[in-house]
Amino acid sequence: MIRKVLVVAALLAVSTAAQAQVPPTNFDQAAYITCRDAHAMQPEPRKILAIYLAEHAARHHGVVIPDDERGGQLALLVRGGCTLAPDAYLFTVIDRAMTAELAKLPKRQ
């Protein structure tokens, strides 16, 4: 009986891990991914997700995410925020980091 429970638990863990590898297809799904969930993803889908959420937040704030050190600073703030609060929603961390750096970001044209 215990062996059966362990096998089912292992299958569920594999299933959950496999689902975490695929980035969500729309904002409604992406907005509720936690930092912990994103960390469990492979690097490439995680980057796609983070860029998608950052672009959404940037459009909302009327700014553009530059490819220079200002964009790198945003990434460091997001990384730090996720380290401090792994159960926070990734979108919230990205949005708050962007809000903190809003004055330094170029306006959208």
N, CA, C and O atoms as CSV, one atom per row, in Angstrom:
chain,resi,resn,atom,element,x,y,z
A,1,MET,N,N,0.824,-1.200,0.000
A,1,MET,CA,C,0.000,0.000,0.000
A,1,MET,C,C,0.866,1.260,0.000
A,1,MET,O,O,0.617,2.186,-0.772
A,2,ILE,N,N,1.877,1.293,0.862
A,2,ILE,CA,C,2.748,2.463,0.933
A,2,ILE,C,C,3.501,2.631,-0.382
A,2,ILE,O,O,3.709,3.748,-0.857
A,3,ARG,N,N,3.902,1.510,-0.959
A,3,ARG,CA,C,4.611,1.566,-2.229
A,3,ARG,C,C,3.732,2.174,-3.315
A,3,ARG,O,O,4.207,2.954,-4.141
A,4,LYS,N,N,2.444,1.815,-3.311
A,4,LYS,CA,C,1.501,2.362,-4.287
A,4,LYS,C,C,1.367,3.876,-4.117
A,4,LYS,O,O,1.343,4.615,-5.101
A,5,VAL,N,N,1.281,4.328,-2.883
A,5,VAL,CA,C,1.159,5.756,-2.599
A,5,VAL,C,C,2.410,6.490,-3.069
A,5,VAL,O,O,2.313,7.576,-3.642
A,6,LEU,N,N,3.587,5.905,-2.830
A,6,LEU,CA,C,4.830,6.534,-3.262
A,6,LEU,C,C,4.914,6.622,-4.778
A,6,LEU,O,O,5.390,7.621,-5.318
A,7,VAL,N,N,4.459,5.593,-5.462
A,7,VAL,CA,C,4.478,5.599,-6.927
A,7,VAL,C,C,3.544,6.689,-7.453
A,7,VAL,O,O,3.908,7.427,-8.369
A,8,VAL,N,N,2.358,6.793,-6.888
A,8,VAL,CA,C,1.406,7.833,-7.305
A,8,VAL,C,C,1.987,9.216,-7.023
A,8,VAL,O,O,1.871,10.113,-7.859
A,9,ALA,N,N,2.601,9.400,-5.875
A,9,ALA,CA,C,3.201,10.692,-5.533
A,9,ALA,C,C,4.326,11.032,-6.505
A,9,ALA,O,O,4.452,12.182,-6.926
A,10,ALA,N,N,5.140,10.051,-6.864
A,10,ALA,CA,C,6.228,10.285,-7.813
A,10,ALA,C,C,5.676,10.660,-9.186
A,10,ALA,O,O,6.206,11.556,-9.842
A,11,LEU,N,N,4.619,9.984,-9.623
A,11,LEU,CA,C,4.008,10.304,-10.909
A,11,LEU,C,C,3.439,11.721,-10.913
A,11,LEU,O,O,3.568,12.446,-11.899
A,12,LEU,N,N,2.816,12.105,-9.816
A,12,LEU,CA,C,2.279,13.463,-9.711
A,12,LEU,C,C,3.396,14.489,-9.752
A,12,LEU,O,O,3.251,15.535,-10.384
A,13,ALA,N,N,4.503,14.209,-9.092
A,13,ALA,CA,C,5.629,15.134,-9.088
A,13,ALA,C,C,6.208,15.294,-10.494
A,13,ALA,O,O,6.537,16.406,-10.907
A,14,VAL,N,N,6.331,14.196,-11.222
A,14,VAL,CA,C,6.837,14.251,-12.589
A,14,VAL,C,C,5.868,15.015,-13.479
A,14,VAL,O,O,6.286,15.821,-14.311
A,15,SER,N,N,4.584,14.765,-13.306
A,15,SER,CA,C,3.566,15.458,-14.089
A,15,SER,C,C,3.604,16.959,-13.829
A,15,SER,O,O,3.533,17.756,-14.765
A,16,THR,N,N,3.717,17.346,-12.561
A,16,THR,CA,C,3.777,18.758,-12.212
A,16,THR,C,C,5.034,19.395,-12.768
A,16,THR,O,O,4.990,20.514,-13.280
A,17,ALA,N,N,6.151,18.699,-12.675
A,17,ALA,CA,C,7.407,19.238,-13.199
A,17,ALA,C,C,7.331,19.403,-14.715
A,17,ALA,O,O,7.847,20.379,-15.260
A,18,ALA,N,N,6.699,18.467,-15.387
A,18,ALA,CA,C,6.569,18.564,-16.841
A,18,ALA,C,C,5.697,19.755,-17.226
A,18,ALA,O,O,5.977,20.444,-18.208
A,19,GLN,N,N,4.646,19.993,-16.456
A,19,GLN,CA,C,3.779,21.131,-16.753
A,19,GLN,C,C,4.511,22.445,-16.518
A,19,GLN,O,O,4.252,23.431,-17.208
A,20,ALA,N,N,5.415,22.467,-15.558
A,20,ALA,CA,C,6.144,23.693,-15.243
A,20,ALA,C,C,7.135,24.058,-16.341
A,20,ALA,O,O,7.629,25.185,-16.357
A,21,GLN,N,N,7.440,23.148,-17.254
A,21,GLN,CA,C,8.409,23.404,-18.303
A,21,GLN,C,C,7.816,24.188,-19.471
A,21,GLN,O,O,8.559,24.755,-20.273
A,22,VAL,N,N,6.506,24.226,-19.575
A,22,VAL,CA,C,5.852,24.870,-20.703
A,22,VAL,C,C,5.372,26.254,-20.272
A,22,VAL,O,O,4.585,26.367,-19.333
A,23,PRO,N,N,5.839,27.314,-20.952
A,23,PRO,CA,C,5.360,28.636,-20.569
A,23,PRO,C,C,3.878,28.787,-20.899
A,23,PRO,O,O,3.395,28.193,-21.863
A,24,PRO,N,N,3.161,29.568,-20.116
A,24,PRO,CA,C,1.732,29.758,-20.365
A,24,PRO,C,C,1.499,30.483,-21.679
A,24,PRO,O,O,2.372,31.186,-22.186
A,25,THR,N,N,0.316,30.297,-22.211
A,25,THR,CA,C,0.018,30.862,-23.525
A,25,THR,C,C,-0.714,32.193,-23.466
A,25,THR,O,O,-0.829,32.870,-24.487
A,26,ASN,N,N,-1.211,32.586,-22.303
A,26,ASN,CA,C,-1.886,33.883,-22.213
A,26,ASN,C,C,-1.587,34.552,-20.873
A,26,ASN,O,O,-1.066,33.926,-19.950
A,27,PHE,N,N,-1.926,35.827,-20.790
A,27,PHE,CA,C,-1.590,36.587,-19.587
A,27,PHE,C,C,-2.310,36.061,-18.356
A,27,PHE,O,O,-1.735,36.050,-17.268
A,28,ASP,N,N,-3.545,35.629,-18.503
A,28,ASP,CA,C,-4.296,35.132,-17.353
A,28,ASP,C,C,-3.607,33.949,-16.696
A,28,ASP,O,O,-3.656,33.808,-15.474
A,29,GLN,N,N,-2.971,33.104,-17.478
A,29,GLN,CA,C,-2.220,31.985,-16.907
A,29,GLN,C,C,-0.869,32.462,-16.374
A,29,GLN,O,O,-0.440,32.045,-15.298
A,30,ALA,N,N,-0.212,33.322,-17.115
A,30,ALA,CA,C,1.134,33.768,-16.755
A,30,ALA,C,C,1.144,34.600,-15.476
A,30,ALA,O,O,2.108,34.543,-14.712
A,31,ALA,N,N,0.100,35.362,-15.235
A,31,ALA,CA,C,0.070,36.265,-14.087
A,31,ALA,C,C,0.075,35.527,-12.756
A,31,ALA,O,O,0.447,36.109,-11.737
A,32,TYR,N,N,-0.322,34.281,-12.739
A,32,TYR,CA,C,-0.422,33.545,-11.480
A,32,TYR,C,C,0.699,32.531,-11.277
A,32,TYR,O,O,0.570,31.609,-10.471
A,33,ILE,N,N,1.794,32.702,-12.005
A,33,ILE,CA,C,2.952,31.841,-11.797
A,33,ILE,C,C,3.817,32.481,-10.722
A,33,ILE,O,O,4.180,33.653,-10.822
A,34,THR,N,N,4.140,31.717,-9.712
A,34,THR,CA,C,4.973,32.241,-8.634
A,34,THR,C,C,6.440,32.191,-9.031
A,34,THR,O,O,6.817,31.540,-10.005
A,35,CYS,N,N,7.249,32.883,-8.267
A,35,CYS,CA,C,8.693,32.834,-8.499
A,35,CYS,C,C,9.204,31.405,-8.348
A,35,CYS,O,O,10.085,30.975,-9.093
A,36,ARG,N,N,8.653,30.671,-7.386
A,36,ARG,CA,C,9.058,29.286,-7.167
A,36,ARG,C,C,8.722,28.424,-8.389
A,36,ARG,O,O,9.522,27.585,-8.804
A,37,ASP,N,N,7.530,28.638,-8.959
A,37,ASP,CA,C,7.139,27.896,-10.167
A,37,ASP,C,C,8.071,28.230,-11.330
A,37,ASP,O,O,8.492,27.345,-12.073
A,38,ALA,N,N,8.386,29.510,-11.477
A,38,ALA,CA,C,9.271,29.931,-12.560
A,38,ALA,C,C,10.667,29.345,-12.370
A,38,ALA,O,O,11.322,28.952,-13.336
A,39,HIS,N,N,11.108,29.291,-11.139
A,39,HIS,CA,C,12.437,28.740,-10.858
A,39,HIS,C,C,12.512,27.258,-11.225
A,39,HIS,O,O,13.580,26.758,-11.578
A,40,ALA,N,N,11.402,26.569,-11.143
A,40,ALA,CA,C,11.361,25.145,-11.476
A,40,ALA,C,C,11.374,24.904,-12.989
A,40,ALA,O,O,11.572,23.775,-13.436
A,41,MET,N,N,11.166,25.951,-13.765
A,41,MET,CA,C,11.148,25.819,-15.221
A,41,MET,C,C,12.572,25.731,-15.769
A,41,MET,O,O,13.531,26.128,-15.108
A,42,GLN,N,N,12.689,25.208,-16.980
A,42,GLN,CA,C,13.969,25.222,-17.683
A,42,GLN,C,C,14.312,26.683,-18.004
A,42,GLN,O,O,13.412,27.519,-18.086
A,43,PRO,N,N,15.595,27.001,-18.187
A,43,PRO,CA,C,15.989,28.409,-18.394
A,43,PRO,C,C,15.304,29.104,-19.574
A,43,PRO,O,O,14.879,30.253,-19.447
A,44,GLU,N,N,15.192,28.432,-20.705
A,44,GLU,CA,C,14.619,29.097,-21.879
A,44,GLU,C,C,13.136,29.443,-21.707
A,44,GLU,O,O,12.760,30.583,-21.980
A,45,PRO,N,N,12.276,28.515,-21.267
A,45,PRO,CA,C,10.874,28.900,-21.026
A,45,PRO,C,C,10.735,29.962,-19.934
A,45,PRO,O,O,9.837,30.802,-19.990
A,46,ARG,N,N,11.631,29.919,-18.939
A,46,ARG,CA,C,11.586,30.923,-17.869
A,46,ARG,C,C,11.909,32.307,-18.435
A,46,ARG,O,O,11.264,33.286,-18.060
A,47,LYS,N,N,12.887,32.403,-19.322
A,47,LYS,CA,C,13.228,33.679,-19.951
A,47,LYS,C,C,12.069,34.193,-20.796
A,47,LYS,O,O,11.737,35.378,-20.756
A,48,ILE,N,N,11.459,33.298,-21.554
A,48,ILE,CA,C,10.316,33.689,-22.389
A,48,ILE,C,C,9.194,34.245,-21.523
A,48,ILE,O,O,8.596,35.271,-21.850
A,49,LEU,N,N,8.914,33.564,-20.420
A,49,LEU,CA,C,7.864,34.009,-19.491
A,49,LEU,C,C,8.203,35.371,-18.901
A,49,LEU,O,O,7.358,36.265,-18.881
A,50,ALA,N,N,9.429,35.536,-18.424
A,50,ALA,CA,C,9.825,36.802,-17.792
A,50,ALA,C,C,9.763,37.954,-18.784
A,50,ALA,O,O,9.304,39.043,-18.439
A,51,ILE,N,N,10.215,37.731,-20.001
A,51,ILE,CA,C,10.163,38.784,-21.022
A,51,ILE,C,C,8.728,39.140,-21.360
A,51,ILE,O,O,8.390,40.314,-21.515
A,52,TYR,N,N,7.878,38.116,-21.476
A,52,TYR,CA,C,6.461,38.344,-21.763
A,52,TYR,C,C,5.824,39.204,-20.672
A,52,TYR,O,O,5.124,40.173,-20.966
A,53,LEU,N,N,6.070,38.845,-19.417
A,53,LEU,CA,C,5.484,39.601,-18.305
A,53,LEU,C,C,6.074,41.001,-18.207
A,53,LEU,O,O,5.360,41.956,-17.901
A,54,ALA,N,N,7.377,41.130,-18.465
A,54,ALA,CA,C,8.016,42.447,-18.408
A,54,ALA,C,C,7.483,43.359,-19.511
A,54,ALA,O,O,7.249,44.544,-19.275
A,55,GLU,N,N,7.291,42.819,-20.699
A,55,GLU,CA,C,6.733,43.621,-21.793
A,55,GLU,C,C,5.308,44.066,-21.469
A,55,GLU,O,O,4.919,45.193,-21.777
A,56,HIS,N,N,4.540,43.188,-20.854
A,56,HIS,CA,C,3.169,43.545,-20.474
A,56,HIS,C,C,3.192,44.697,-19.454
A,56,HIS,O,O,2.447,45.668,-19.591
A,57,ALA,N,N,4.044,44.580,-18.441
A,57,ALA,CA,C,4.143,45.629,-17.429
A,57,ALA,C,C,4.663,46.931,-18.039
A,57,ALA,O,O,4.201,48.014,-17.680
A,58,ALA,N,N,5.619,46.826,-18.956
A,58,ALA,CA,C,6.169,48.019,-19.591
A,58,ALA,C,C,5.107,48.752,-20.406
A,58,ALA,O,O,5.035,49.981,-20.374
A,59,ARG,N,N,4.292,48.006,-21.130
A,59,ARG,CA,C,3.194,48.640,-21.889
A,59,ARG,C,C,2.231,49.343,-20.943
A,59,ARG,O,O,1.771,50.448,-21.229
A,60,HIS,N,N,1.931,48.712,-19.833
A,60,HIS,CA,C,1.009,49.302,-18.852
A,60,HIS,C,C,1.565,50.621,-18.297
A,60,HIS,O,O,0.818,51.577,-18.090
A,61,HIS,N,N,2.870,50.662,-18.059
A,61,HIS,CA,C,3.498,51.860,-17.493
A,61,HIS,C,C,3.922,52.868,-18.554
A,61,HIS,O,O,4.360,53.970,-18.221
A,62,GLY,N,N,3.797,52.501,-19.833
A,62,GLY,CA,C,4.151,53.418,-20.905
A,62,GLY,C,C,5.644,53.599,-21.086
A,62,GLY,O,O,6.102,54.669,-21.487
A,63,VAL,N,N,6.409,52.550,-20.791
A,63,VAL,CA,C,7.860,52.616,-20.943
A,63,VAL,C,C,8.348,51.465,-21.816
A,63,VAL,O,O,7.588,50.566,-22.178
A,64,VAL,N,N,9.627,51.520,-22.140
A,64,VAL,CA,C,10.276,50.476,-22.913
A,64,VAL,C,C,11.399,49.900,-22.054
A,64,VAL,O,O,12.059,50.632,-21.316
A,65,ILE,N,N,11.611,48.610,-22.151
A,65,ILE,CA,C,12.710,47.982,-21.418
A,65,ILE,C,C,13.952,48.034,-22.308
A,65,ILE,O,O,13.995,47.381,-23.351
A,66,PRO,N,N,14.953,48.800,-21.907
A,66,PRO,CA,C,16.148,48.922,-22.738
A,66,PRO,C,C,17.046,47.688,-22.623
A,66,PRO,O,O,16.963,46.934,-21.653
A,67,ASP,N,N,17.907,47.495,-23.631
A,67,ASP,CA,C,18.830,46.363,-23.634
A,67,ASP,C,C,20.167,46.713,-22.996
A,67,ASP,O,O,21.133,45.965,-23.148
A,68,ASP,N,N,20.241,47.823,-22.292
A,68,ASP,CA,C,21.500,48.222,-21.665
A,68,ASP,C,C,21.487,47.884,-20.174
A,68,ASP,O,O,20.739,47.008,-19.739
A,69,GLU,N,N,22.311,48.574,-19.398
A,69,GLU,CA,C,22.425,48.256,-17.971
A,69,GLU,C,C,21.146,48.536,-17.193
A,69,GLU,O,O,20.953,47.975,-16.115
A,70,ARG,N,N,20.272,49.386,-17.711
A,70,ARG,CA,C,18.999,49.639,-17.025
A,70,ARG,C,C,18.118,48.393,-17.055
A,70,ARG,O,O,17.442,48.087,-16.072
A,71,GLY,N,N,18.122,47.676,-18.173
A,71,GLY,CA,C,17.399,46.411,-18.249
A,71,GLY,C,C,18.022,45.369,-17.335
A,71,GLY,O,O,17.319,44.568,-16.719
A,72,GLY,N,N,19.343,45.386,-17.253
A,72,GLY,CA,C,20.045,44.480,-16.342
A,72,GLY,C,C,19.718,44.784,-14.889
A,72,GLY,O,O,19.595,43.874,-14.069
A,73,GLN,N,N,19.580,46.063,-14.575
A,73,GLN,CA,C,19.210,46.457,-13.214
A,73,GLN,C,C,17.818,45.939,-12.867
A,73,GLN,O,O,17.584,45.467,-11.754
A,74,LEU,N,N,16.899,46.031,-13.824
A,74,LEU,CA,C,15.556,45.475,-13.603
A,74,LEU,C,C,15.636,43.978,-13.313
A,74,LEU,O,O,14.979,43.474,-12.402
A,75,ALA,N,N,16.445,43.282,-14.096
A,75,ALA,CA,C,16.584,41.836,-13.907
A,75,ALA,C,C,17.130,41.512,-12.524
A,75,ALA,O,O,16.684,40.561,-11.884
A,76,LEU,N,N,18.093,42.300,-12.063
A,76,LEU,CA,C,18.646,42.068,-10.725
A,76,LEU,C,C,17.612,42.327,-9.635
A,76,LEU,O,O,17.562,41.611,-8.635
A,77,LEU,N,N,16.790,43.351,-9.833
A,77,LEU,CA,C,15.735,43.623,-8.854
A,77,LEU,C,C,14.713,42.492,-8.810
A,77,LEU,O,O,14.239,42.118,-7.737
A,78,VAL,N,N,14.378,41.953,-9.967
A,78,VAL,CA,C,13.427,40.839,-10.022
A,78,VAL,C,C,14.036,39.608,-9.353
A,78,VAL,O,O,13.371,38.914,-8.583
A,79,ARG,N,N,15.285,39.353,-9.652
A,79,ARG,CA,C,15.957,38.200,-9.038
A,79,ARG,C,C,15.983,38.328,-7.514
A,79,ARG,O,O,15.712,37.364,-6.797
A,80,GLY,N,N,16.311,39.521,-7.030
A,80,GLY,CA,C,16.328,39.754,-5.580
A,80,GLY,C,C,14.946,39.628,-4.967
A,80,GLY,O,O,14.788,39.055,-3.889
A,81,GLY,N,N,13.941,40.165,-5.656
A,81,GLY,CA,C,12.574,40.067,-5.144
A,81,GLY,C,C,12.096,38.631,-5.062
A,81,GLY,O,O,11.416,38.249,-4.109
A,82,CYS,N,N,12.452,37.834,-6.065
A,82,CYS,CA,C,12.053,36.426,-6.048
A,82,CYS,C,C,12.823,35.639,-4.997
A,82,CYS,O,O,12.305,34.671,-4.441
A,83,THR,N,N,14.049,36.047,-4.726
A,83,THR,CA,C,14.824,35.390,-3.678
A,83,THR,C,C,14.198,35.665,-2.311
A,83,THR,O,O,14.107,34.769,-1.472
A,84,LEU,N,N,13.772,36.902,-2.097
A,84,LEU,CA,C,13.168,37.270,-0.815
A,84,LEU,C,C,11.759,36.709,-0.631
A,84,LEU,O,O,11.356,36.391,0.488
A,85,ALA,N,N,11.018,36.590,-1.718
A,85,ALA,CA,C,9.627,36.134,-1.636
A,85,ALA,C,C,9.342,35.113,-2.733
A,85,ALA,O,O,8.705,35.448,-3.732
A,86,PRO,N,N,9.802,33.873,-2.565
A,86,PRO,CA,C,9.623,32.875,-3.627
A,86,PRO,C,C,8.165,32.512,-3.911
A,86,PRO,O,O,7.865,31.984,-4.982
A,87,ASP,N,N,7.265,32.780,-2.984
A,87,ASP,CA,C,5.857,32.471,-3.215
A,87,ASP,C,C,5.087,33.641,-3.809
A,87,ASP,O,O,3.877,33.548,-4.016
A,88,ALA,N,N,5.782,34.741,-4.083
A,88,ALA,CA,C,5.139,35.900,-4.717
A,88,ALA,C,C,4.918,35.602,-6.195
A,88,ALA,O,O,5.653,34.818,-6.797
A,89,TYR,N,N,3.916,36.224,-6.764
A,89,TYR,CA,C,3.683,36.059,-8.193
A,89,TYR,C,C,4.795,36.777,-8.951
A,89,TYR,O,O,5.142,37.913,-8.627
A,90,LEU,N,N,5.346,36.117,-9.952
A,90,LEU,CA,C,6.441,36.673,-10.736
A,90,LEU,C,C,6.043,38.004,-11.371
A,90,LEU,O,O,6.850,38.933,-11.411
A,91,PHE,N,N,4.824,38.105,-11.862
A,91,PHE,CA,C,4.382,39.355,-12.476
A,91,PHE,C,C,4.404,40.501,-11.474
A,91,PHE,O,O,4.797,41.615,-11.821
A,92,THR,N,N,3.994,40.249,-10.248
A,92,THR,CA,C,3.997,41.289,-9.218
A,92,THR,C,C,5.412,41.758,-8.934
A,92,THR,O,O,5.659,42.956,-8.795
A,93,VAL,N,N,6.337,40.823,-8.848
A,93,VAL,CA,C,7.741,41.180,-8.598
A,93,VAL,C,C,8.283,42.011,-9.756
A,93,VAL,O,O,8.960,43.015,-9.533
A,94,ILE,N,N,7.994,41.607,-10.976
A,94,ILE,CA,C,8.454,42.347,-12.155
A,94,ILE,C,C,7.838,43.739,-12.182
A,94,ILE,O,O,8.535,44.720,-12.441
A,95,ASP,N,N,6.550,43.833,-11.920
A,95,ASP,CA,C,5.867,45.123,-11.950
A,95,ASP,C,C,6.404,46.066,-10.875
A,95,ASP,O,O,6.587,47.256,-11.131
A,96,ARG,N,N,6.654,45.552,-9.697
A,96,ARG,CA,C,7.181,46.401,-8.619
A,96,ARG,C,C,8.617,46.844,-8.910
A,96,ARG,O,O,8.994,47.975,-8.607
A,97,ALA,N,N,9.407,45.958,-9.493
A,97,ALA,CA,C,10.769,46.339,-9.875
A,97,ALA,C,C,10.714,47.445,-10.923
A,97,ALA,O,O,11.487,48.402,-10.868
A,98,MET,N,N,9.809,47.310,-11.864
A,98,MET,CA,C,9.666,48.312,-12.910
A,98,MET,C,C,9.190,49.634,-12.318
A,98,MET,O,O,9.671,50.693,-12.722
A,99,THR,N,N,8.277,49.595,-11.393
A,99,THR,CA,C,7.791,50.804,-10.738
A,99,THR,C,C,8.927,51.507,-10.003
A,99,THR,O,O,9.008,52.736,-10.012
A,100,ALA,N,N,9.801,50.733,-9.369
A,100,ALA,CA,C,10.933,51.316,-8.641
A,100,ALA,C,C,11.907,52.019,-9.586
A,100,ALA,O,O,12.539,53.001,-9.196
A,101,GLU,N,N,12.035,51.539,-10.800
A,101,GLU,CA,C,12.980,52.092,-11.767
A,101,GLU,C,C,12.305,52.936,-12.846
A,101,GLU,O,O,12.940,53.282,-13.842
A,102,LEU,N,N,11.050,53.265,-12.666
A,102,LEU,CA,C,10.262,53.939,-13.695
A,102,LEU,C,C,10.901,55.228,-14.210
A,102,LEU,O,O,10.887,55.486,-15.413
A,103,ALA,N,N,11.455,56.028,-13.321
A,103,ALA,CA,C,12.041,57.313,-13.738
A,103,ALA,C,C,13.259,57.117,-14.631
A,103,ALA,O,O,13.603,58.017,-15.398
A,104,LYS,N,N,13.916,55.971,-14.553
A,104,LYS,CA,C,15.136,55.709,-15.339
A,104,LYS,C,C,14.848,55.054,-16.685
A,104,LYS,O,O,15.753,54.934,-17.511
A,105,LEU,N,N,13.604,54.627,-16.925
A,105,LEU,CA,C,13.272,53.906,-18.143
A,105,LEU,C,C,12.762,54.861,-19.224
A,105,LEU,O,O,12.042,55.814,-18.929
A,106,PRO,N,N,13.144,54.595,-20.491
A,106,PRO,CA,C,12.679,55.474,-21.572
A,106,PRO,C,C,11.181,55.319,-21.828
A,106,PRO,O,O,10.633,54.221,-21.735
A,107,LYS,N,N,10.540,56.420,-22.146
A,107,LYS,CA,C,9.093,56.400,-22.419
A,107,LYS,C,C,8.815,55.722,-23.748
A,107,LYS,O,O,9.624,55.786,-24.674
A,108,ARG,N,N,7.664,55.073,-23.831
A,108,ARG,CA,C,7.224,54.417,-25.059
A,108,ARG,C,C,6.788,55.484,-26.050
A,108,ARG,O,O,6.167,56.475,-25.668
A,109,GLN,N,N,7.109,55.286,-27.310
A,109,GLN,CA,C,6.766,56.277,-28.339
A,109,GLN,C,C,5.501,55.931,-29.056
A,109,GLN,O,O,5.077,56.664,-29.949
